[in-house]
Amino acid sequence: MDSYFSDDYAEARGKFLAAAEISGAHLLQLEHPLKGPGGEALGTDIVFLGPRDARNIVVAGSATHGIEGFCGSGCQTGFLRENWAARLNSDTALVLVHANNPYGFAHQRRVNEDNIDLNRNFIDFKAGRPDSHGYAELHPSLVPETWDGPAREKADAAIETFKQRAGLKQFQQITSRGQYEFPDGLFYGGSEPSWSRRTIEDFARKCLSSAARVALVDFHTGLGPRGYGEIIGRGGPGDQQYERTCAWYGDEVKSAAVGNSASVRLNGTIDFGYRRACPKAEITAITLEFGTRPLEEVHEAIRADNWLYAKGGADNSPCFKTIKEQVRAAFYGEDSQWKEDIWVRGQEIVEQALAGVNG
C-alpha cells in the first residue's frame, strides 16, 4: 500500500501512468503549458475505467489544491493496481482525474501558477465576483512585508486580536471562503477561468455528456482529525443533493451549510464546473477531507507559502526550505499509518459512490 504513494509530483505521475498502461484503460493526457521545478512536463491525466458512454459515473479527483495531491494520487494509483475496473457493471464507469492542478502539485503549492486557489475559481465571472467582505481588513496582516522582525510581529498581533474579537471560525470563514480583490493574497479566486478550470470543464463537457448520474469525490487534505476522511456534502436538510449524499454515505456526512463541518462555506468550488459542463446529469458532489495538523498550523503554513511568493522572493529567500517543509507537513502525512488510513477510507467512500450512482 505504501508503494501507491509518492515523494513528489513526477513520481506520482509516473506511477499513475504506469498503472494506467498496465490496466489497458483509456487514457487522456492534457498537457500544461508550464514545467515543473526540474523542467519536467506537467499535465492533468484522466483514466476511464469502464465504458466511456456509461450512464452512471464516479469521478475521483486529486490535487485540486496542488500539494494536497499526494493523498488522492495514492488512492488513484491503488484503484488501478488493484483492478477496480473488474468491480464495475456494464453501465458504470470510474473516472480518475489525476492532478486537477498539476503546477501546484509539482511546485508543492496549494495554488496554481497565478496564485489562484482552483477550488475558488469556478464562479460565474460574467455575473460578477462574490463580495470579499472582511478580507481587506486582514490582508495587510496576512501578507506582511517581511517574515520576521517588527512588521511580522505587528501583523501577528493584529491577527490574534481579530481572532480574540471574532473567534477562530469567523477568521477561517473570512480568510478562506475565497476572495477576488487581492491577487497576492490568500485563497485568491482569480479574475477569469484558469487553465485548470478550462481544462476540467472542457473534458467534462466532451466526455461525460452522456451521463445520467455523476458522483464527484474530490480528495483534499488539511482539515479535521489526522488521518480521518470527513465527507463534506453540499447544502442542508431539504436539499435534494444533500439528502441524496446522506443516503449514500450515511450519518457521517457533514456540511458547511449545516455548520458541523471542519470546512466553512466556500465560493467557486470545482463541483460548479461539473454542473455547468453536465447540465442534464444528476450530480452528487463531496469533498473527502483528510486531517493532517491542527487548523491554525495549517492556516499558518498557507500564509507562509503565500508570503514566500508574494513578498519573499520565492526560492531565493533564506526562508524557502523552512517554509516548504512547513507546507508539506501541513498537507501530507508521510507516515505509513496516515497513508493506510487514506487508502482504507478512500476505498470505502468510492465504493459507496459507485453504489450510489447505481441506486
C-alpha angles and dihedrals in degrees: 000000000000088000091066089068127071144207098230143005096266092055092044092051092046093052093046094049093045091051090047092053093050091048092055090223123150110271128200117191119196111189121217116225094232133062136239125253091273094045092262122150117260130209150147107250120199127194124193116208110189130011116340091221094051117147093212116054135176114198114199111190134188139193099023080144097041105226090040086070094091089078101049094036091059091053093045092053089048092053089055097044092048093050101242088172087079090062094060126096124223095273101040132085134187111210117196114202105194115202111355085188105032095168093058091044093052095044092041096240130128091225132064132248091288097047088258120150098224092206089062096043100079097086124121099260091187089063092054132262122289118257113267092202112177098012096093091062091055100038098089090052095043091052106034121183093245133023095224138029130039096330092057093043091052091048093049091049091052091051092049091049090052092050092050091050101041104020132245094274093055090047089053091048095050097043101040109033090087130274128207104191106071116053090188093049138096121281092006111183097199134236097261140008111299127225090261093050093048090047095050095046092046092051092048092048093051101037108029101041094109094055121114094187128027124184114195119202110182114189117220139164137203107065132085134008116346112273095000117123109218115202106223112194132186127255126353144261112330093027110114095221092049093048090048091049091053091048091052101041104025134226095328091079113118131189135195088217090059091044099234099102131101085231129069131222109294137198124229104004122180096257089070088064092055091047092054092046095046105034094161096052127092101238124200111184131187136172112222102209121192120197124233116159133358115292097250091051091051093048091049090052090053090049092048093050091047091051091048092061098032099046111355104070094247113237092009091063120102085224093059100098095042094048093046090053089049092052094047092051090051094056109024124055099199100188122103095244092057091048091049090050090052094047095048093046093042091056092047094052097044090049089054091048091052090050090047098054088048092050 
